[in-house]
Amino acid sequence: MDERKVILRELLEQDPADVAEVLSDLSEEQATDLIHRLFLRHAAAEPLGEMEPEDSAELVIRLDRKEASEILSRMDPDDAVDLLFELPEEIQRELLSRLSTRDAEILTDLLAYPPDTAGGLMSPEIVPLSLTMTAQDAINLLRRRVEEAETVYYAYAVDDAGGLLGVLSLRDIALAPPGKGLSDLVVRDAVAVHVEADAEEVARLFDKYDYLALPVVDEANVLLGVITVDDVIDVIRDEATEDIYGLAGVPGEEGVDTTWWASLRMRLPWLYVRLFTALAGAVVVGLFEETIAKVAALAVMMGVIAGQGGSAGMQTVTIITRGMALGEMERRKGWHLLAKESLLGGANGILLGSTVGAITYLWKGEFLLGVAVCLAMWLNLIIAGLAGVAIPLGVQRLGKDPALASGIFLTTVTDVLGFGLLFVIAKLLLPGI
């Protein structure tokens, strides 16, 4: 038997997520050939839906347009839209023109919503139920239209205008007496999300209430679709990746497969920002060259003080950024957090400052030099705590990503003030410098 047929048969027995992983590891030519063979077995849609949209879009571009449109029609609408968003507009239009009128309308409507909103996450594949139905009526309807339902966890009750009335557990429907009315089973205070709600806010609702699915409604409370937990997991993963990259100053668009030239273009601007902020610290050092020349120990201790300030500040930035990502930050907490971090910075500063001050005194035998180092450490850690709160909040108010920008500005503050405080205090306390 042909080796490729054996491999194909083995792949058909695997989970679509595993097939997607195989496709991602192949060259473009090999992956395109495999997708074509899977298409002939009506098995290409699910693996493409499991791939990253940009990767699946690259494969679809290489396929015959008729073949690509047929695969698109077999994909879940939310996955198909994610793929379409990654395609050039002319290819989008061509593929949509080849779909049935109904499929094209569904995907066109979904394309109208930004991908980072509830509308961009939702699937319109729902089977709304009327509260005039019995449990058996509902079961019969769901069985007839099972392929139209995105979720098998909940059903949704609507009025004649399509307005959401409540949520129904399919478990409750299945276990209820056949003649029991859905009006006796419905949960009327169901949580729903607005179609324009931010994807991060949707993810926080899933995390807070441990939902498996959430209905999506418009301004008139008309049921438009449903978001399932698998879609939200992708959002949480992407946001976590973005925050991790941001704290390291790496753009979220970059990955291990990004070319060196693309990585250069994305990283270099931030490295230039860091360069100029580092030069600000160098300017401060330059202003106190004579002081450093007279007390060489200051050149050693300034790095310790600035480094401790940067480390303490990054601890605060990480906590604040995480709180923002999880929706834990409220405006009324701002002053409370500033007070907490200033107190924490002061406590850390006293302990660490006393330690490094004592070490400096034992090293150089100059008591006032030790005091200068202790005071500079204490003040810099207080400032680092305050900056660790204020900078992420300020960056967010400017509409920028706190994770990506906060670390750079924090380092500038702790370096400049760490150097400056040490030199100024040393000049005030130490005679003759």
C-alpha positions as CSV (number, residue, x, y, z in Angstrom):
1,M,0.0,0.0,0.0
2,D,1.2,3.6,-0.8
3,E,3.0,5.0,2.3
4,R,1.0,8.3,1.9
5,K,-2.3,6.4,2.1
6,V,-1.2,4.6,5.2
7,I,-0.2,7.9,6.8
8,L,-3.5,9.5,5.7
9,R,-5.5,6.6,7.2
10,E,-3.6,7.0,10.5
11,L,-4.3,10.7,10.5
12,L,-8.0,10.2,9.9
13,E,-8.1,8.2,13.2
14,Q,-6.5,11.0,15.2
15,D,-8.1,14.0,16.9
16,P,-8.3,17.1,14.7
17,A,-6.1,19.0,17.1
18,D,-3.3,16.3,16.6
19,V,-3.8,16.6,12.8
20,A,-3.5,20.4,13.1
21,E,-0.2,19.9,14.9
22,V,1.1,17.7,12.1
23,L,0.1,20.2,9.5
24,S,1.9,23.0,11.4
25,D,5.2,21.0,11.4
26,L,5.1,20.3,7.6
27,S,6.4,22.5,4.8
28,E,3.9,24.5,3.0
29,E,3.9,22.2,0.0
30,Q,3.5,19.1,2.2
31,A,0.8,20.7,4.3
32,T,-1.2,21.8,1.2
33,D,-1.0,18.3,-0.3
34,L,-2.2,16.8,3.0
35,I,-5.1,19.3,3.3
36,H,-6.1,18.4,-0.2
37,R,-6.2,14.7,0.6
38,L,-8.1,15.4,3.8
39,F,-10.6,17.5,1.8
40,L,-11.3,14.5,-0.4
41,R,-12.2,12.5,2.7
42,H,-14.3,15.4,4.1
43,A,-11.9,15.8,6.9
44,A,-10.1,19.1,6.3
45,A,-12.4,21.5,8.1
46,E,-11.8,20.5,11.7
47,P,-8.0,20.4,11.6
48,L,-8.0,23.9,9.9
49,G,-10.2,25.1,12.7
50,E,-7.8,23.9,15.3
51,M,-4.8,25.7,13.8
52,E,-3.8,29.2,14.4
53,P,-5.8,31.4,12.0
54,E,-2.7,32.9,10.4
55,D,-1.3,29.4,9.7
56,S,-4.6,28.0,8.3
57,A,-5.0,31.1,6.2
58,E,-1.6,30.5,4.6
59,L,-2.7,27.0,3.6
60,V,-6.1,28.2,2.3
61,I,-4.4,30.7,0.0
62,R,-2.6,27.9,-1.7
63,L,-5.7,25.8,-2.3
64,D,-8.0,25.9,-5.3
65,R,-10.7,28.5,-4.6
66,K,-13.5,26.0,-5.1
67,E,-11.9,23.6,-2.7
68,A,-11.2,26.3,-0.2
69,S,-14.7,27.6,-0.2
70,E,-16.1,24.1,0.4
71,I,-13.8,23.6,3.3
72,L,-14.9,27.0,4.7
73,S,-18.5,26.0,4.5
74,R,-17.9,22.9,6.6
75,M,-16.0,24.8,9.3
76,D,-17.7,26.1,12.5
77,P,-18.6,29.8,11.7
78,D,-16.5,31.2,14.5
79,D,-13.4,29.3,13.2
80,A,-14.2,30.2,9.6
81,V,-14.4,33.9,10.4
82,D,-11.1,33.8,12.3
83,L,-9.5,32.4,9.2
84,L,-11.2,34.9,6.9
85,F,-9.9,37.8,9.0
86,E,-6.4,36.7,8.0
87,L,-7.0,36.7,4.3
88,P,-6.7,39.6,1.8
89,E,-10.0,41.2,1.1
90,E,-10.1,40.1,-2.5
91,I,-9.7,36.5,-1.5
92,Q,-12.3,36.9,1.3
93,R,-14.8,38.2,-1.3
94,E,-14.1,35.4,-3.8
95,L,-14.5,32.7,-1.2
96,L,-17.7,34.2,0.2
97,S,-19.1,34.5,-3.3
98,R,-18.7,30.8,-3.8
99,L,-20.7,29.9,-0.6
100,S,-24.4,29.4,-0.3
101,T,-26.4,32.5,0.3
102,R,-27.1,31.5,3.9
103,D,-23.5,30.6,4.7
104,A,-22.2,33.8,3.1
105,E,-24.7,35.9,5.1
106,I,-23.7,34.3,8.4
107,L,-20.0,34.8,7.8
108,T,-20.5,38.3,6.5
109,D,-22.5,39.3,9.6
110,L,-19.7,37.9,11.8
111,L,-17.0,39.7,9.9
112,A,-18.6,43.0,10.9
113,Y,-17.5,42.4,14.5
114,P,-13.9,43.0,15.5
115,P,-12.2,39.8,16.5
116,D,-11.4,41.0,20.0
117,T,-15.1,41.5,20.9
118,A,-17.8,39.1,22.0
119,G,-19.3,39.3,18.4
120,G,-15.9,38.2,17.0
121,L,-15.8,35.2,19.4
122,M,-19.4,34.0,19.1
123,S,-21.0,31.3,17.0
124,P,-24.5,31.9,15.6
125,E,-25.2,28.2,15.7
126,I,-27.9,28.1,18.3
127,V,-31.3,26.5,18.6
128,P,-33.6,28.9,20.4
129,L,-36.5,27.4,22.3
130,S,-39.9,28.7,23.2
131,L,-41.2,28.5,26.8
132,T,-44.5,27.2,25.5
133,M,-42.7,23.9,24.6
134,T,-42.6,20.8,26.8
135,A,-39.3,19.0,27.7
136,Q,-40.1,16.4,25.1
137,D,-40.8,19.0,22.4
138,A,-37.4,20.6,23.2
139,I,-35.6,17.2,23.0
140,N,-37.3,16.4,19.7
141,L,-36.3,19.8,18.2
142,L,-32.7,19.6,19.4
143,R,-32.3,16.1,18.0
144,R,-33.6,17.3,14.6
145,R,-31.3,20.3,14.6
146,V,-28.3,18.9,16.5
147,E,-25.8,20.0,13.8
148,E,-26.9,23.6,14.2
149,A,-26.0,23.8,17.9
150,E,-22.6,25.0,18.9
151,T,-23.0,23.9,22.5
152,V,-24.4,20.7,24.0
153,Y,-24.5,22.2,27.5
154,Y,-27.2,24.8,27.5
155,A,-30.3,25.8,25.4
156,Y,-31.7,29.3,25.4
157,A,-35.3,30.4,25.7
158,V,-36.5,33.4,23.5
159,D,-39.7,35.3,23.0
160,D,-41.4,35.8,19.6
161,A,-39.0,38.7,18.8
162,G,-35.9,36.6,19.5
163,G,-35.3,38.3,22.9
164,L,-33.4,36.2,25.4
165,L,-35.7,35.1,28.3
166,G,-33.4,32.7,30.1
167,V,-31.1,29.7,29.9
168,L,-32.0,26.0,30.1
169,S,-29.8,23.2,31.2
170,L,-29.9,20.3,28.8
171,R,-29.4,18.0,31.7
172,D,-32.6,19.4,33.4
173,I,-34.5,19.0,30.1
174,A,-33.3,15.4,29.6
175,L,-34.2,14.4,33.2
176,A,-37.6,16.2,33.4
177,P,-40.9,14.4,32.8
178,P,-41.7,14.6,29.1
179,G,-44.7,16.8,29.6
180,K,-43.1,19.3,31.9
181,G,-43.1,22.8,30.5
182,L,-39.9,24.7,29.8
183,S,-41.2,27.6,31.8
184,D,-40.7,25.5,34.9
185,L,-37.1,24.7,34.0
186,V,-35.8,28.0,32.7
187,V,-33.3,30.2,34.7
188,R,-34.5,33.7,33.9
189,D,-31.7,35.7,35.4
190,A,-29.2,34.3,33.0
191,V,-25.9,36.1,32.5
192,A,-25.4,37.3,28.9
193,V,-22.7,39.4,27.2
194,H,-23.2,42.3,24.9
195,V,-22.1,41.7,21.3
196,E,-19.6,44.6,21.5
197,A,-18.1,43.5,24.9
198,D,-14.3,43.3,25.0
199,A,-13.0,39.7,24.7
200,E,-11.0,40.1,27.9
201,E,-14.1,41.0,29.8
202,V,-15.9,37.9,28.4
203,A,-12.9,35.8,29.5
204,R,-13.2,37.2,33.0
205,L,-16.9,36.3,33.2
206,F,-16.0,32.7,32.3
207,D,-13.3,32.6,34.8
208,K,-15.4,34.1,37.6
209,Y,-18.5,32.0,37.2
210,D,-16.9,28.8,35.6
211,Y,-19.3,28.9,32.7
212,L,-19.1,26.5,29.8
213,A,-21.0,28.8,27.4
214,L,-22.5,32.3,27.5
215,P,-25.3,33.8,25.2
216,V,-24.5,37.0,23.3
217,V,-27.2,39.7,22.8
218,D,-27.5,43.1,21.2
219,E,-28.9,46.3,22.6
220,A,-32.5,45.0,22.4
221,N,-31.5,41.8,24.2
222,V,-32.0,39.8,21.0
223,L,-30.1,36.5,21.1
224,L,-27.4,36.6,18.4
225,G,-25.1,33.7,19.3
226,V,-23.2,31.8,21.9
227,I,-19.6,31.8,23.1
228,T,-18.1,28.5,24.4
229,V,-15.3,28.0,26.8
230,D,-12.9,26.7,24.1
231,D,-13.0,30.1,22.4
232,V,-12.3,31.9,25.7
233,I,-9.3,29.6,26.4
234,D,-7.7,31.0,23.3
235,V,-8.3,34.5,24.5
236,I,-6.8,33.8,27.9
237,R,-3.8,32.1,26.3
238,D,-3.2,35.0,23.9
239,E,-3.6,37.6,26.7
240,A,-1.2,35.7,29.0
241,T,1.3,35.5,26.1
242,E,1.0,39.2,25.4
243,D,1.6,40.1,29.0
244,I,4.7,37.8,29.3
245,Y,6.1,39.3,26.1
246,G,5.2,42.8,27.2
247,L,7.1,42.5,30.5
248,A,10.2,41.5,28.4
249,G,9.6,44.3,25.9
250,V,8.8,41.8,23.1
251,P,5.9,42.5,20.7
252,G,3.1,40.1,21.0
253,E,3.0,39.5,17.3
254,E,6.4,37.8,17.4
255,G,6.8,34.0,17.6
256,V,9.5,31.4,17.2
257,D,8.8,31.2,13.5
258,T,9.1,34.9,12.9
259,T,11.9,35.8,10.5
260,W,14.9,37.6,11.8
261,W,14.1,40.7,9.7
262,A,10.5,40.8,11.0
263,S,11.8,40.3,14.6
264,L,14.3,43.2,14.1
265,R,11.6,45.6,12.9
266,M,9.4,44.7,15.9
267,R,12.1,44.7,18.6
268,L,14.3,47.6,17.5
269,P,11.9,50.5,18.3
270,W,11.6,49.3,21.9
271,L,15.3,48.8,22.2
272,Y,15.8,52.4,21.0
273,V,13.4,53.6,23.7
274,R,15.3,51.7,26.3
275,L,18.6,53.1,24.9
276,F,17.4,56.7,25.3
277,T,16.0,56.0,28.8
278,A,19.4,54.5,29.8
279,L,21.1,57.6,28.5
280,A,19.1,59.6,30.9
281,G,20.7,57.6,33.7
282,A,24.1,58.1,32.2
283,V,23.5,61.9,32.2
284,V,22.9,61.8,35.9
285,V,26.1,59.9,36.5
286,G,27.9,62.4,34.3
287,L,26.7,65.3,36.4
288,F,28.4,63.7,39.5
289,E,31.8,62.6,37.9
290,E,33.8,64.6,40.5
291,T,31.8,63.1,43.4
292,I,32.5,59.6,42.0
293,A,36.1,60.3,41.5
294,K,36.5,61.3,45.2
295,V,34.4,58.4,46.6
296,A,34.9,55.4,44.2
297,A,32.6,53.3,46.4
298,L,29.6,55.3,45.1
299,A,30.2,53.9,41.6
300,V,29.8,50.4,43.0
301,M,26.8,51.1,45.2
302,M,24.8,53.1,42.7
303,G,24.2,49.9,40.6
304,V,23.1,48.0,43.7
305,I,20.6,50.7,44.6
306,A,19.2,51.2,41.1
307,G,19.0,47.4,40.6
308,Q,17.1,46.8,43.8
309,G,14.7,49.6,42.9
310,G,14.1,48.1,39.5
311,S,13.5,44.6,41.0
312,A,11.1,45.9,43.6
313,G,9.3,48.1,41.1
314,M,8.9,45.2,38.6
315,Q,7.3,43.1,41.4
316,T,4.7,45.8,41.8
317,V,4.2,46.3,38.0
318,T,3.7,42.6,37.6
319,I,1.0,42.5,40.3
320,I,-0.8,45.6,39.0
321,T,-0.6,44.4,35.4
322,R,-2.0,41.0,36.4
323,G,-4.8,42.8,38.3
324,M,-5.7,44.7,35.2
325,A,-5.7,41.6,33.0
326,L,-8.1,39.9,35.5
327,G,-10.3,42.9,36.0
328,E,-9.4,43.2,39.7
329,M,-8.4,46.9,39.4
330,E,-11.0,49.5,40.2
331,R,-10.4,53.3,40.3
332,R,-11.3,53.5,44.0
333,K,-8.4,51.1,44.7
334,G,-5.8,53.5,43.2
335,W,-5.0,55.5,46.3
336,H,-5.2,52.4,48.5
337,L,-2.6,50.7,46.3
338,L,-0.3,53.7,46.3
339,A,-0.4,53.8,50.1
340,K,0.2,50.1,50.4
341,E,3.2,50.1,48.0
342,S,4.7,53.2,49.6
343,L,4.5,51.4,53.0
344,L,5.8,48.2,51.6
345,G,8.6,50.1,49.8
346,G,9.5,51.9,53.0
347,A,9.7,48.6,55.0
348,N,11.8,46.9,52.3
349,G,13.9,50.0,52.1
350,I,14.7,50.1,55.8
351,L,15.6,46.4,55.9
352,L,17.6,46.4,52.7
353,G,19.0,49.8,53.2
354,S,20.3,49.0,56.7
355,T,21.9,45.8,55.3
356,V,23.7,47.5,52.4
357,G,24.6,50.5,54.6
358,A,26.2,48.3,57.2
359,I,28.1,46.4,54.5
360,T,29.3,49.7,53.1
361,Y,30.4,50.9,56.5
362,L,32.3,47.6,57.2
363,W,33.9,47.8,53.8
364,K,35.0,51.5,53.8
365,G,34.9,52.3,57.5
366,E,33.0,55.5,56.9
367,F,29.8,55.7,58.9
368,L,28.2,58.6,56.9
369,L,28.8,56.8,53.6
370,G,26.9,53.9,55.0
371,V,24.1,56.2,56.1
372,A,24.0,57.8,52.6
373,V,23.7,54.4,51.0
374,C,21.0,53.4,53.4
375,L,18.9,56.5,52.8
376,A,19.2,56.3,49.1
377,M,18.1,52.6,49.1
378,W,15.2,53.5,51.4
379,L,13.9,56.4,49.3
380,N,14.4,54.6,45.9
381,L,12.4,51.6,47.1
382,I,9.5,53.8,48.2
383,I,9.6,55.6,44.8
384,A,9.8,52.2,43.0
385,G,6.7,51.1,44.7
386,L,4.8,54.2,43.9
387,A,6.0,54.1,40.2
388,G,5.1,50.5,40.0
389,V,1.5,51.5,40.6
390,A,1.3,54.8,38.8
391,I,3.1,53.9,35.6
392,P,0.8,51.0,34.5
393,L,-2.3,53.0,35.4
394,G,-1.0,56.0,33.5
395,V,0.0,53.9,30.4
396,Q,-3.4,52.3,30.4
397,R,-5.1,55.7,30.5
398,L,-3.1,56.6,27.4
399,G,-4.5,53.6,25.6
400,K,-1.3,51.7,25.5
401,D,-0.4,48.2,26.7
402,P,0.8,48.5,30.3
403,A,2.7,45.2,30.1
404,L,4.7,46.3,27.1
405,A,5.6,49.9,28.2
406,S,5.7,49.9,32.0
407,G,9.0,48.0,32.5
408,I,10.9,50.5,30.3
409,F,9.6,53.6,32.1
410,L,10.0,52.0,35.5
411,T,13.6,51.2,34.9
412,T,14.2,54.8,33.8
413,V,12.7,56.1,37.1
414,T,14.6,53.7,39.4
415,D,17.9,54.3,37.5
416,V,17.7,58.1,37.4
417,L,16.5,58.6,40.9
418,G,18.6,55.8,42.3
419,F,21.7,57.4,41.0
420,G,20.7,60.9,41.7
421,L,19.5,60.2,45.3
422,L,22.8,58.5,46.2
423,F,25.0,61.3,44.9
424,V,22.9,64.1,46.3
425,I,22.7,62.5,49.8
426,A,26.4,61.7,49.7
427,K,27.3,65.3,48.8
428,L,25.1,66.5,51.7
429,L,26.5,64.1,54.3
430,L,30.1,63.6,53.3
431,P,32.4,66.6,53.8
432,G,34.8,67.6,51.0
433,I,33.1,66.0,48.0
